[in-house]
């Protein structure tokens, strides 16, 4: 395993005024709650007053669908942004949640790697697009957080997200192979730090689909906390049928059922994310 000590410190903890804090939600394993976390963390942050943009970089477009964006309305997508045919602002669509917007994706993204080929700036397309996001806009139109929903793979799209981000937020399912996948992801983060983005850090790891009645879930929690220490958020996202149902209605769970345990967990996670941000800036 690579030396991962450098991942756990951020060389830059302060975001300049008018510059959003950019967090990539990444895990090369599918089905770990990554898109669900992007949707509901974004909703929870917006609920407590932040202006949030979700950038959907998964060709499947589940974050877009989960926020009620019909595929027929995705005339300008993150694909158009990454190939240089549109500005990021042109791809942004408002959602039903106040202060929460999304740049939707389409299946065209699946061919991005072939299309960009060996172009010199291929790893920095998203970084450059986000750099223009808050330029020449009214202060009340500034985004304070950008959440990038990555595809379940470690490809050029994910590298773009990591090269553009201040930190990585890792959703980790409470299952047997959780730590194995985490090691591979951390290795990729270290490679990106070394070659593309020296200030990249791990913001935190959120344990998802936790079932307190399941001995395996409890063992995974213990192992991950032992391995990653304080990088694991205190908040855990439980297995909850309301979380699973909400996307089929095109709604975040906080809109679908505010009082369910899943909604409460995501609100706690948002509070914890904000607290970590304050601690970073204090240093």
Secondary structure, DSSP 8 states (H G I E B T S, - for coil): ----GGGGS-S-----TT--EEEEE--SSSSSSHHHHHHHHHHHHHHTT--EEEEE--TT-HHHHHTT--GGG-SS-HHHHHTTSS-GGGGEEE-SSTTEEEE---GGGGGHHHHHTT-TTGGGHHHHHHHTTTTTS-GGG--SEEEEE--SS-SHHHHHHHHH-SEEEEEEESSTTHHHHHHHHHHHHHHHHHHT-TT-EEEEEEEEEE-TT-HHHHHHHHHHHHHHGGGEEEEEEE--HHHHHHGGGT--HHHH-TTSHHHHHHHHHHHHHHHHHHHHHH-
